[in-house]
Amino acid sequence: AAFVYSVKHHLREEYGFHHVKDCVPNLKNWRKKPKFITITDGSDEGSIVKTNCPMDIACQIGSFFTYIKDKNLMDPQIYLISHNVLVSIVETVSSLERIQSTPLPRIYA
């Protein structure tokens, strides 16, 4: 559910993790360093940090899949299927971002 909520808020340009903090359980230390994908507005003072929450959640899910596969808790075929589904989801989010940034022709405006 956290991924779906994060996509919705990301497309609305409501950045941050506060929208999904109730959906994400307390994660254990299966990932060594947290990696947050951030974009800043370029200014040093008072810069706005825009987190790409859907991509960070997708990275966490992918890291978790790798972790449980390395611990032999997941069959390699199931891992491959899960990884392909995750890639498909990330491609869908990229398509949604492209659709969002495409301007409407004047005739429809």
C-alpha positions in Angstrom: 0.0 0.0 0.0 2.9 2.4 0.7 4.1 2.2 -2.9 0.7 3.1 -4.3 0.3 6.0 -1.9 3.8 7.2 -2.7 3.1 7.2 -6.4 -0.1 9.2 -5.9 1.6 11.8 -3.8 4.7 11.9 -6.1 2.6 12.6 -9.1 0.8 15.4 -7.2 4.3 16.7 -6.4 3.7 16.3 -2.7 7.2 15.2 -1.7 8.4 13.5 1.4 7.8 10.3 3.3 5.3 11.6 5.8 2.4 10.4 3.5 3.4 6.7 3.8 5.0 6.5 7.2 2.0 4.7 8.6 2.0 2.1 5.8 5.7 1.1 6.0 6.5 -1.3 8.9 9.6 -0.9 10.9 12.3 -2.3 8.6 15.1 -4.4 10.0 18.7 -3.8 9.0 18.7 -6.0 6.0 19.9 -3.1 3.9 23.3 -1.7 5.0 22.9 2.0 4.0 19.6 3.8 3.3 19.6 5.3 -0.1 17.3 8.1 -0.8 16.9 9.5 -4.3 16.7 13.2 -3.8 16.5 16.2 -6.2 17.2 19.7 -5.0 16.2 23.0 -6.5 19.8 24.0 -6.9 20.0 26.8 -4.4 22.1 26.4 -1.3 20.0 28.3 1.2 16.5 27.1 1.8 16.7 24.4 -0.9 13.7 22.2 -1.4 14.5 18.6 -1.2 12.3 16.5 -3.4 12.4 12.8 -2.5 11.5 10.2 -5.1 9.6 8.1 -2.6 8.2 5.5 -5.1 11.7 4.8 -6.5 13.2 4.5 -3.0 10.5 2.1 -1.9 11.1 0.1 -5.1 14.8 0.0 -4.3 14.0 -1.2 -0.8 11.7 -4.0 -2.2 14.4 -5.0 -4.7 17.1 -5.1 -1.9 14.8 -7.2 0.2 14.2 -9.7 -2.6 17.9 -10.0 -3.0 18.4 -10.4 0.7 15.9 -13.3 1.0 17.3 -14.9 -2.1 20.8 -14.8 -0.8 19.6 -16.4 2.5 18.0 -19.2 0.4 14.5 -18.2 1.7 13.2 -17.7 -1.9 13.4 -20.0 -4.9 15.5 -18.5 -7.7 12.6 -18.8 -10.1 10.3 -16.9 -7.7 13.0 -14.3 -7.3 13.2 -13.9 -11.1 9.4 -13.5 -11.4 9.3 -11.0 -8.5 12.2 -9.0 -9.9 10.5 -8.8 -13.3 7.2 -7.7 -11.7 9.2 -5.0 -9.8 10.8 -3.8 -13.0 7.4 -3.6 -14.6 6.1 -1.5 -11.8 9.0 0.9 -12.0 8.5 1.2 -15.8 4.8 2.0 -15.1 5.8 4.8 -12.7 8.2 6.2 -15.3 5.3 6.1 -17.9 3.0 8.0 -15.4 5.7 10.6 -14.9 6.1 11.0 -18.6 2.3 11.4 -19.1 2.2 13.9 -16.3 4.9 16.1 -17.9 3.5 16.0 -21.4 1.6 19.2 -22.1 -1.9 19.2 -23.6 -2.3 20.5 -27.1 -3.9 24.0 -27.3 -7.0 22.5 -29.0 -7.8 20.5 -25.9 -6.9 23.2 -23.4 
